């Protein structure tokens, strides 16, 4: 269940980060910036969950679990998706910071 929850969460964040709304007034920009800061904190928490799942996956693989190949594949996909969010997160933060300066 933890893996499925993380997969669903990652899909939601991908959609959220594709949003190009950076606000049209100061109040909206500040609100979006605050939401992004919260998202960064949630990302850190989810990273910890992903790391814990990685430890569990490695254990299953080491024990030659009957589904070790699938476990490794799902773990790799999760890692790749999570890593792929780092650049969009950085860019959104940068654009929101720029919007605050305007």
MOPAC internal coordinates of N, CA, C and O (Angstrom, degrees):
PM7 1SCF
backbone

  N    0.0000 0     0.00 0     0.00 0    0    0    0
  C    1.4478 1     0.00 0     0.00 0    1    0    0
  C    1.5248 1   111.34 1     0.00 0    2    1    0
  O    1.2310 1   119.83 1   141.06 1    3    2    1
  N    1.3056 1   117.93 1   -38.94 1    3    2    1
  C    1.4565 1   121.47 1  -179.65 1    5    3    2
  C    1.5129 1   112.62 1   -59.81 1    6    5    3
  O    1.2310 1   121.04 1   141.56 1    7    6    5
  N    1.3159 1   115.62 1   -38.44 1    7    6    5
  C    1.4650 1   120.31 1   179.56 1    9    7    6
  C    1.5245 1   110.38 1   -67.37 1   10    9    7
  O    1.2310 1   120.41 1   134.64 1   11   10    9
  N    1.3153 1   116.83 1   -45.36 1   11   10    9
  C    1.4678 1   121.07 1   179.73 1   13   11   10
  C    1.5236 1   110.72 1   -62.99 1   14   13   11
  O    1.2310 1   120.40 1   137.88 1   15   14   13
  N    1.3214 1   116.84 1   -42.12 1   15   14   13
  C    1.4649 1   120.54 1   177.61 1   17   15   14
  C    1.5224 1   110.96 1   -60.33 1   18   17   15
  O    1.2310 1   120.79 1   136.52 1   19   18   17
  N    1.3147 1   116.09 1   -43.48 1   19   18   17
  C    1.4614 1   120.28 1   179.98 1   21   19   18
  C    1.5290 1   110.93 1   -66.58 1   22   21   19
  O    1.2310 1   120.17 1   140.27 1   23   22   21
  N    1.3237 1   117.27 1   -39.73 1   23   22   21
  C    1.4728 1   120.87 1   177.00 1   25   23   22
  C    1.5288 1   110.54 1   -61.09 1   26   25   23
  O    1.2310 1   120.57 1   135.35 1   27   26   25
  N    1.3190 1   116.51 1   -44.65 1   27   26   25
  C    1.4731 1   120.83 1   179.17 1   29   27   26
  C    1.5205 1   111.06 1   -64.27 1   30   29   27
  O    1.2310 1   120.41 1   137.33 1   31   30   29
  N    1.3108 1   116.83 1   -42.67 1   31   30   29
  C    1.4588 1   121.42 1   180.00 1   33   31   30
  C    1.5298 1   109.88 1   -62.57 1   34   33   31
  O    1.2310 1   120.37 1   135.47 1   35   34   33
  N    1.3127 1   116.89 1   -44.53 1   35   34   33
  C    1.4664 1   120.35 1   179.42 1   37   35   34
  C    1.5249 1   111.29 1   -60.24 1   38   37   35
  O    1.2310 1   120.54 1   139.91 1   39   38   37
  N    1.3263 1   116.57 1   -40.09 1   39   38   37
  C    1.4725 1   120.32 1   178.81 1   41   39   38
  C    1.5303 1   110.32 1   -63.19 1   42   41   39
  O    1.2310 1   120.25 1   138.65 1   43   42   41
  N    1.3186 1   117.13 1   -41.35 1   43   42   41
  C    1.4713 1   121.08 1   178.53 1   45   43   42
  C    1.5231 1   110.83 1   -63.82 1   46   45   43
  O    1.2310 1   120.23 1   138.47 1   47   46   45
  N    1.3152 1   117.17 1   -41.53 1   47   46   45
  C    1.4624 1   120.87 1  -178.36 1   49   47   46
  C    1.5248 1   110.70 1   -68.72 1   50   49   47
  O    1.2310 1   120.18 1   143.60 1   51   50   49
  N    1.3220 1   117.27 1   -36.40 1   51   50   49
  C    1.4649 1   119.97 1   176.46 1   53   51   50
  C    1.5245 1   110.29 1   -58.04 1   54   53   51
  O    1.2310 1   120.57 1   136.86 1   55   54   53
  N    1.3249 1   116.51 1   -43.14 1   55   54   53
  C    1.4646 1   121.02 1   178.69 1   57   55   54
  C    1.5281 1   110.07 1   -65.80 1   58   57   55
  O    1.2310 1   120.71 1   134.68 1   59   58   57
  N    1.3176 1   116.24 1   -45.32 1   59   58   57
  C    1.4688 1   120.35 1  -178.60 1   61   59   58
  C    1.5284 1   111.07 1   -61.05 1   62   61   59
  O    1.2310 1   120.25 1   138.75 1   63   62   61
  N    1.3127 1   117.13 1   -41.25 1   63   62   61
  C    1.4655 1   120.40 1  -178.52 1   65   63   62
  C    1.5233 1   112.80 1   -73.19 1   66   65   63
  O    1.2310 1   120.17 1   162.01 1   67   66   65
  N    1.3115 1   117.28 1   -17.99 1   67   66   65
  C    1.4673 1   119.67 1   177.24 1   69   67   66
  C    1.5290 1   111.67 1   -80.26 1   70   69   67
  O    1.2310 1   120.39 1   169.76 1   71   70   69
  N    1.3195 1   116.87 1   -10.24 1   71   70   69
  C    1.4605 1   121.95 1   178.31 1   73   71   70
  C    1.5299 1   108.99 1   -66.88 1   74   73   71
  O    1.2310 1   120.70 1   -55.62 1   75   74   73
  N    1.3101 1   116.27 1   124.38 1   75   74   73
  C    1.4623 1   120.46 1  -178.31 1   77   75   74
  C    1.5261 1   112.72 1   -99.81 1   78   77   75
  O    1.2310 1   120.43 1  -160.55 1   79   78   77
  N    1.3119 1   116.78 1    19.45 1   79   78   77
  C    1.4663 1   121.20 1   175.82 1   81   79   78
  C    1.5258 1   108.42 1   -82.61 1   82   81   79
  O    1.2310 1   120.94 1   -65.78 1   83   82   81
  N    1.3173 1   115.80 1   114.22 1   83   82   81
  C    1.4535 1   121.45 1   178.86 1   85   83   82
  C    1.5263 1   111.43 1  -112.28 1   86   85   83
  O    1.2310 1   120.99 1  -167.74 1   87   86   85
  N    1.3289 1   115.72 1    12.26 1   87   86   85
  C    1.4531 1   121.12 1   177.80 1   89   87   86
  C    1.5104 1   112.41 1    90.61 1   90   89   87
  O    1.2310 1   121.84 1   -29.16 1   91   90   89
  N    1.3247 1   114.09 1   150.84 1   91   90   89
  C    1.4614 1   119.85 1   179.16 1   93   91   90
  C    1.5223 1   111.85 1  -115.68 1   94   93   91
  O    1.2310 1   120.79 1   172.81 1   95   94   93
  N    1.3239 1   116.10 1    -7.19 1   95   94   93
  C    1.4631 1   120.31 1   176.58 1   97   95   94
  C    1.5239 1   108.19 1  -143.54 1   98   97   95
  O    1.2310 1   121.09 1   -12.94 1   99   98   97
  N    1.3191 1   115.51 1   167.06 1   99   98   97
  C    1.4636 1   121.13 1  -174.03 1  101   99   98
  C    1.5317 1   112.10 1   -59.01 1  102  101   99
  O    1.2310 1   120.11 1   137.27 1  103  102  101
  N    1.3095 1   117.39 1   -42.73 1  103  102  101
  C    1.4701 1   120.70 1  -178.10 1  105  103  102
  C    1.5300 1   111.09 1   -62.46 1  106  105  103
  O    1.2310 1   120.87 1   137.43 1  107  106  105
  N    1.3175 1   115.95 1   -42.57 1  107  106  105
  C    1.4698 1   119.89 1  -179.90 1  109  107  106
  C    1.5207 1   110.65 1   -67.93 1  110  109  107
  O    1.2310 1   120.05 1   137.72 1  111  110  109
  N    1.3159 1   117.50 1   -42.28 1  111  110  109
  C    1.4615 1   121.21 1   179.15 1  113  111  110
  C    1.5267 1   110.06 1   -61.61 1  114  113  111
  O    1.2310 1   120.68 1   136.54 1  115  114  113
  N    1.3331 1   116.30 1   -43.46 1  115  114  113
  C    1.4695 1   119.62 1   178.62 1  117  115  114
  C    1.5213 1   111.13 1   -63.41 1  118  117  115
  O    1.2310 1   120.43 1   139.27 1  119  118  117
  N    1.3109 1   116.78 1   -40.73 1  119  118  117
  C    1.4608 1   121.15 1   178.67 1  121  119  118
  C    1.5321 1   111.03 1   -63.97 1  122  121  119
  O    1.2310 1   120.62 1   135.51 1  123  122  121
  N    1.3198 1   116.42 1   -44.49 1  123  122  121
  C    1.4654 1   120.47 1   178.20 1  125  123  122
  C    1.5258 1   111.24 1   -65.18 1  126  125  123
  O    1.2310 1   120.42 1   142.14 1  127  126  125
  N    1.3162 1   116.80 1   -37.86 1  127  126  125
  C    1.4660 1   120.88 1   177.95 1  129  127  126
  C    1.5207 1   111.03 1   -64.67 1  130  129  127
  O    1.2310 1   120.92 1   138.57 1  131  130  129
  N    1.3256 1   115.84 1   -41.43 1  131  130  129
  C    1.4679 1   120.29 1   178.18 1  133  131  130
  C    1.5287 1   110.12 1   -64.57 1  134  133  131
  O    1.2310 1   120.49 1   137.12 1  135  134  133
  N    1.3171 1   116.68 1   -42.88 1  135  134  133
  C    1.4644 1   120.67 1   177.95 1  137  135  134
  C    1.5286 1   110.88 1   -61.59 1  138  137  135
  O    1.2310 1   121.02 1   141.60 1  139  138  137
  N    1.3191 1   115.65 1   -38.40 1  139  138  137
  C    1.4623 1   119.39 1   179.61 1  141  139  138
  C    1.5345 1   110.41 1   -67.26 1  142  141  139
  O    1.2310 1   120.25 1   141.47 1  143  142  141
  N    1.3197 1   117.13 1   -38.53 1  143  142  141
  C    1.4698 1   120.45 1   177.47 1  145  143  142
  C    1.5208 1   110.87 1   -62.13 1  146  145  143
  O    1.2310 1   121.05 1   139.13 1  147  146  145
  N    1.3243 1   115.60 1   -40.87 1  147  146  145
  C    1.4658 1   120.19 1   176.67 1  149  147  146
  C    1.5266 1   109.16 1   -62.26 1  150  149  147
  O    1.2310 1   120.51 1   136.86 1  151  150  149
  N    1.3187 1   116.63 1   -43.14 1  151  150  149
  C    1.4575 1   120.88 1   179.56 1  153  151  150
  C    1.5295 1   110.87 1   -61.32 1  154  153  151
  O    1.2310 1   120.15 1   140.63 1  155  154  153
  N    1.3232 1   117.32 1   -39.37 1  155  154  153
  C    1.4634 1   120.11 1   177.66 1  157  155  154
  C    1.5249 1   111.01 1   -60.94 1  158  157  155
  O    1.2310 1   120.36 1   139.79 1  159  158  157
  N    1.3315 1   116.91 1   -40.21 1  159  158  157
  C    1.4658 1   120.64 1   177.74 1  161  159  158
  C    1.5289 1   111.17 1   -66.48 1  162  161  159
  O    1.2310 1   120.71 1   139.49 1  163  162  161
  N    1.3157 1   116.25 1   -40.51 1  163  162  161
  C    1.4645 1   120.63 1   177.96 1  165  163  162
  C    1.5326 1   109.50 1   -65.18 1  166  165  163
  O    1.2310 1   120.36 1   141.39 1  167  166  165
  N    1.3132 1   116.91 1   -38.61 1  167  166  165
  C    1.4687 1   120.66 1   177.62 1  169  167  166
  C    1.5275 1   110.48 1   -59.22 1  170  169  167
  O    1.2310 1   120.35 1   138.32 1  171  170  169
  N    1.3082 1   116.94 1   -41.68 1  171  170  169
  C    1.4692 1   120.51 1   179.01 1  173  171  170
  C    1.5281 1   110.42 1   -63.07 1  174  173  171
  O    1.2310 1   120.76 1   138.16 1  175  174  173
  N    1.3216 1   116.16 1   -41.84 1  175  174  173
  C    1.4619 1   120.37 1   177.81 1  177  175  174
  C    1.5267 1   110.68 1   -64.10 1  178  177  175
  O    1.2310 1   120.80 1   136.03 1  179  178  177
  N    1.3174 1   116.07 1   -43.97 1  179  178  177
  C    1.4613 1   120.29 1   179.78 1  181  179  178
  C    1.5291 1   110.78 1   -66.71 1  182  181  179
  O    1.2310 1   120.08 1   146.65 1  183  182  181
  N    1.3174 1   117.46 1   -33.35 1  183  182  181
  C    1.4620 1   121.04 1   176.14 1  185  183  182
  C    1.5338 1   109.35 1   -60.93 1  186  185  183
  O    1.2310 1   120.60 1   138.59 1  187  186  185
  N    1.3328 1   116.46 1   -41.41 1  187  186  185
  C    1.4641 1   120.31 1   177.57 1  189  187  186
  C    1.5268 1   110.85 1   -62.48 1  190  189  187
  O    1.2310 1   120.52 1   139.02 1  191  190  189
  N    1.3270 1   116.61 1   -40.98 1  191  190  189
  C    1.4637 1   120.54 1   177.62 1  193  191  190
  C    1.5287 1   110.25 1   -63.87 1  194  193  191
  O    1.2310 1   120.85 1   137.42 1  195  194  193
  N    1.3291 1   115.98 1   -42.58 1  195  194  193
  C    1.4610 1   120.33 1   179.12 1  197  195  194
  C    1.5266 1   110.62 1   -62.40 1  198  197  195
  O    1.2310 1   120.64 1   139.29 1  199  198  197
  N    1.3239 1   116.38 1   -40.71 1  199  198  197
  C    1.4616 1   119.96 1   177.84 1  201  199  198
  C    1.5304 1   111.03 1   -62.75 1  202  201  199
  O    1.2310 1   120.51 1   138.27 1  203  202  201
  N    1.3270 1   116.63 1   -41.73 1  203  202  201
  C    1.4651 1   120.95 1   178.27 1  205  203  202
  C    1.5304 1   110.51 1   -63.80 1  206  205  203
  O    1.2310 1   120.60 1   138.40 1  207  206  205
  N    1.3269 1   116.46 1   -41.60 1  207  206  205
  C    1.4596 1   119.88 1   176.70 1  209  207  206
  C    1.5303 1   110.69 1   -64.02 1  210  209  207
  O    1.2310 1   120.50 1   144.48 1  211  210  209
  N    1.3131 1   116.66 1   -35.52 1  211  210  209
  C    1.4609 1   120.76 1   177.63 1  213  211  210
  C    1.5204 1   112.03 1   -63.46 1  214  213  211
  O    1.2310 1   120.79 1   139.89 1  215  214  213
  N    1.3195 1   116.09 1   -40.11 1  215  214  213
  C    1.4641 1   120.58 1   177.03 1  217  215  214
  C    1.5235 1   110.14 1   -64.12 1  218  217  215
  O    1.2310 1   121.04 1   135.78 1  219  218  217
  N    1.3153 1   115.61 1   -44.22 1  219  218  217
  C    1.4602 1   120.37 1   178.86 1  221  219  218
  C    1.5340 1   110.84 1   -64.21 1  222  221  219
  O    1.2310 1   120.54 1   137.11 1  223  222  221
  N    1.3195 1   116.58 1   -42.89 1  223  222  221
  C    1.4672 1   120.72 1   178.74 1  225  223  222
  C    1.5225 1   110.54 1   -62.14 1  226  225  223
  O    1.2310 1   120.29 1   135.94 1  227  226  225
  N    1.3270 1   117.05 1   -44.06 1  227  226  225
  C    1.4606 1   120.83 1   179.27 1  229  227  226
  C    1.5237 1   111.14 1   -60.76 1  230  229  227
  O    1.2310 1   121.10 1   142.79 1  231  230  229
  N    1.3135 1   115.50 1   -37.21 1  231  230  229
  C    1.4624 1   120.13 1   177.77 1  233  231  230
  C    1.5231 1   111.14 1   -63.66 1  234  233  231
  O    1.2310 1   120.70 1   133.84 1  235  234  233
  N    1.3275 1   116.27 1   -46.16 1  235  234  233
  C    1.4693 1   120.76 1   178.19 1  237  235  234
  C    1.5293 1   111.18 1   -61.25 1  238  237  235
  O    1.2310 1   120.91 1   137.25 1  239  238  237
  N    1.3071 1   115.86 1   -42.75 1  239  238  237
  C    1.4617 1   120.57 1  -178.89 1  241  239  238
  C    1.5283 1   110.17 1   -65.41 1  242  241  239
  O    1.2310 1   120.98 1   135.97 1  243  242  241
  N    1.3278 1   115.73 1   -44.03 1  243  242  241
  C    1.4634 1   120.57 1   179.23 1  245  243  242
  C    1.5284 1   111.89 1   -61.99 1  246  245  243
  O    1.2310 1   120.73 1   145.86 1  247  246  245
  N    1.3265 1   116.20 1   -34.14 1  247  246  245
  C    1.4661 1   121.50 1  -179.87 1  249  247  246
  C    1.5279 1   112.15 1   -83.76 1  250  249  247
  O    1.2310 1   120.68 1  -173.71 1  251  250  249
  N    1.3233 1   116.30 1     6.29 1  251  250  249
  C    1.4724 1   122.50 1  -179.35 1  253  251  250
  C    1.5246 1   112.08 1    56.89 1  254  253  251
  O    1.2310 1   121.29 1  -133.47 1  255  254  253
  N    1.3142 1   115.14 1    46.53 1  255  254  253
  C    1.4626 1   121.32 1   176.29 1  257  255  254
  C    1.5263 1   108.48 1   -53.37 1  258  257  255
  O    1.2310 1   120.41 1   -35.28 1  259  258  257
  N    1.3276 1   116.82 1   144.72 1  259  258  257
  C    1.4678 1   120.55 1  -176.71 1  261  259  258
  C    1.5244 1   112.79 1   -58.99 1  262  261  259
  O    1.2310 1   120.18 1   156.10 1  263  262  261
  N    1.3298 1   117.26 1   -23.90 1  263  262  261
  C    1.4641 1   121.50 1  -178.35 1  265  263  262
  C    1.5311 1   110.82 1  -113.74 1  266  265  263
  O    1.2310 1   120.70 1  -149.87 1  267  266  265
  N    1.3262 1   116.26 1    30.13 1  267  266  265
  C    1.4621 1   121.84 1  -174.78 1  269  267  266
  C    1.5259 1   112.89 1   -57.58 1  270  269  267
  O    1.2310 1   120.22 1   141.38 1  271  270  269
  N    1.3101 1   117.19 1   -38.62 1  271  270  269
  C    1.4676 1   119.91 1  -179.20 1  273  271  270
  C    1.5207 1   111.40 1   -63.97 1  274  273  271
  O    1.2310 1   120.83 1   136.42 1  275  274  273
  N    1.3243 1   116.02 1   -43.58 1  275  274  273
  C    1.4619 1   120.10 1   179.49 1  277  275  274
  C    1.5308 1   110.67 1   -67.19 1  278  277  275
  O    1.2310 1   120.52 1   140.55 1  279  278  277
  N    1.3169 1   116.61 1   -39.45 1  279  278  277
  C    1.4739 1   121.31 1   178.07 1  281  279  278
  C    1.5248 1   109.61 1   -60.72 1  282  281  279
  O    1.2310 1   120.61 1   132.72 1  283  282  281
  N    1.3058 1   116.45 1   -47.28 1  283  282  281
  C    1.4746 1   121.15 1   179.94 1  285  283  282
  C    1.5267 1   110.53 1   -62.03 1  286  285  283
  O    1.2310 1   120.56 1   137.46 1  287  286  285
  N    1.3312 1   116.54 1   -42.54 1  287  286  285
  C    1.4583 1   120.75 1   179.79 1  289  287  286
  C    1.5243 1   111.65 1   -62.03 1  290  289  287
  O    1.2310 1   120.43 1   133.46 1  291  290  289
  N    1.3305 1   116.78 1   -46.54 1  291  290  289
  C    1.4707 1   120.02 1  -179.64 1  293  291  290
  C    1.5266 1   110.75 1   -64.68 1  294  293  291
  O    1.2310 1   120.46 1   141.07 1  295  294  293
  N    1.3264 1   116.72 1   -38.93 1  295  294  293
  C    1.4531 1   120.53 1   178.84 1  297  295  294
  C    1.5278 1   110.35 1   -63.67 1  298  297  295
  O    1.2310 1   120.48 1   137.10 1  299  298  297
  N    1.3116 1   116.69 1   -42.90 1  299  298  297
  C    1.4643 1   121.22 1   179.35 1  301  299  298
  C    1.5278 1   110.77 1   -63.89 1  302  301  299
  O    1.2310 1   120.29 1   137.08 1  303  302  301
  N    1.3275 1   117.05 1   -42.92 1  303  302  301
  C    1.4652 1   121.14 1   178.72 1  305  303  302
  C    1.5296 1   110.38 1   -61.84 1  306  305  303
  O    1.2310 1   120.58 1   135.68 1  307  306  305
  N    1.3392 1   116.50 1   -44.32 1  307  306  305
  C    1.4675 1   119.62 1   178.89 1  309  307  306
  C    1.5224 1   110.89 1   -61.52 1  310  309  307
  O    1.2310 1   120.64 1   134.63 1  311  310  309
  N    1.3170 1   116.38 1   -45.37 1  311  310  309
  C    1.4731 1   120.39 1   178.96 1  313  311  310
  C    1.5258 1   110.87 1   -59.51 1  314  313  311
  O    1.2310 1   120.93 1   134.76 1  315  314  313
  N    1.3257 1   115.83 1   -45.24 1  315  314  313
  C    1.4685 1   120.37 1  -179.23 1  317  315  314
  C    1.5227 1   111.41 1   -63.58 1  318  317  315
  O    1.2310 1   120.19 1   135.72 1  319  318  317
  N    1.3365 1   117.24 1   -44.28 1  319  318  317
  C    1.4642 1   120.57 1   179.87 1  321  319  318
  C    1.5260 1   110.76 1   -63.97 1  322  321  319
  O    1.2310 1   121.01 1   137.98 1  323  322  321
  N    1.3231 1   115.68 1   -42.02 1  323  322  321
  C    1.4581 1   119.32 1  -179.74 1  325  323  322
  C    1.5262 1   110.22 1   -63.94 1  326  325  323
  O    1.2310 1   120.95 1   134.62 1  327  326  325
  N    1.3078 1   115.78 1   -45.38 1  327  326  325
  C    1.4624 1   119.79 1   179.45 1  329  327  326
  C    1.5264 1   111.26 1   -63.89 1  330  329  327
  O    1.2310 1   120.32 1   144.99 1  331  330  329
  N    1.3150 1   117.00 1   -35.01 1  331  330  329
  C    1.4663 1   121.17 1  -179.82 1  333  331  330
  C    1.5274 1   111.77 1   -66.24 1  334  333  331
  O    1.2310 1   119.79 1   161.18 1  335  334  333
  N    1.3189 1   118.01 1   -18.82 1  335  334  333
  C    1.4619 1   121.54 1   179.23 1  337  335  334
  C    1.5257 1   112.76 1   -82.65 1  338  337  335
  O    1.2310 1   120.30 1   163.36 1  339  338  337
  N    1.3177 1   117.04 1   -16.64 1  339  338  337
  C    1.4611 1   120.03 1  -175.14 1  341  339  338
  C    1.5302 1   112.22 1   -61.51 1  342  341  339
  O    1.2310 1   120.15 1   134.68 1  343  342  341
  N    1.3204 1   117.31 1   -45.32 1  343  342  341
  C    1.4711 1   120.24 1  -179.05 1  345  343  342
  C    1.5287 1   111.69 1   -68.13 1  346  345  343
  O    1.2310 1   118.85 1   133.14 1  347  346  345
  N    1.3404 1   119.80 1   -46.86 1  347  346  345
  C    1.4656 1   118.75 1   176.11 1  349  347  346
  C    1.5371 1   112.45 1   -60.09 1  350  349  347
  O    1.2310 1   120.36 1   145.39 1  351  350  349
  N    1.3299 1   116.92 1   -34.61 1  351  350  349
  C    1.4759 1   119.65 1   176.88 1  353  351  350
  C    1.5286 1   110.13 1   -63.28 1  354  353  351
  O    1.2310 1   120.98 1   134.35 1  355  354  353
  N    1.3204 1   115.73 1   -45.65 1  355  354  353
  C    1.4563 1   120.06 1  -179.07 1  357  355  354
  C    1.5304 1   111.16 1   -64.12 1  358  357  355
  O    1.2310 1   120.88 1   136.72 1  359  358  357
  N    1.3328 1   115.93 1   -43.28 1  359  358  357
  C    1.4645 1   120.14 1  -179.54 1  361  359  358
  C    1.5243 1   111.92 1   -64.50 1  362  361  359
  O    1.2310 1   120.59 1   137.44 1  363  362  361
  N    1.3346 1   116.48 1   -42.56 1  363  362  361
  C    1.4721 1   119.27 1   179.65 1  365  363  362
  C    1.5224 1   110.14 1   -63.60 1  366  365  363
  O    1.2310 1   120.22 1   137.86 1  367  366  365
  N    1.3122 1   117.19 1   -42.14 1  367  366  365
  C    1.4653 1   120.44 1   178.42 1  369  367  366
  C    1.5320 1   110.34 1   -61.84 1  370  369  367
  O    1.2310 1   120.74 1   137.13 1  371  370  369
  N    1.3098 1   116.19 1   -42.87 1  371  370  369
  C    1.4620 1   121.21 1   179.46 1  373  371  370
  C    1.5317 1   111.05 1   -62.65 1  374  373  371
  O    1.2310 1   120.40 1   134.95 1  375  374  373
  N    1.3269 1   116.84 1   -45.05 1  375  374  373
  C    1.4561 1   120.82 1  -178.67 1  377  375  374
  C    1.5345 1   111.10 1   -67.53 1  378  377  375
  O    1.2310 1   120.66 1   142.53 1  379  378  377
  N    1.3210 1   116.34 1   -37.47 1  379  378  377
  C    1.4734 1   118.40 1   176.73 1  381  379  378
  C    1.5242 1   111.05 1   -67.80 1  382  381  379
  O    1.2310 1   120.23 1   141.72 1  383  382  381
  N    1.3255 1   117.17 1   -38.28 1  383  382  381
  C    1.4760 1   120.59 1   176.55 1  385  383  382
  C    1.5157 1   110.43 1   -63.82 1  386  385  383
  O    1.2310 1   120.60 1   139.00 1  387  386  385
  N    1.3350 1   116.45 1   -41.00 1  387  386  385
  C    1.4651 1   120.59 1   176.88 1  389  387  386
  C    1.5319 1   110.90 1   -63.07 1  390  389  387
  O    1.2310 1   120.52 1   139.58 1  391  390  389
  N    1.3245 1   116.61 1   -40.42 1  391  390  389
  C    1.4539 1   121.05 1  -179.71 1  393  391  390
  C    1.5244 1   111.12 1   -64.03 1  394  393  391
  O    1.2310 1   120.15 1   147.87 1  395  394  393
  N    1.3271 1   117.32 1   -32.13 1  395  394  393
  C    1.4633 1   120.59 1   177.77 1  397  395  394
  C    1.5177 1   111.61 1   -66.97 1  398  397  395
  O    1.2310 1   120.60 1   152.63 1  399  398  397
  N    1.3157 1   116.45 1   -27.37 1  399  398  397
  C    1.4591 1   121.11 1  -178.79 1  401  399  398
  C    1.5166 1   113.42 1   -80.27 1  402  401  399
  O    1.2310 1   120.41 1   162.75 1  403  402  401
  N    1.3215 1   116.82 1   -17.25 1  403  402  401
  C    1.4737 1   120.46 1  -176.07 1  405  403  402
  C    1.4925 1   112.66 1   -77.77 1  406  405  403
  O    1.2310 1   120.10 1   180.00 1  407  406  405

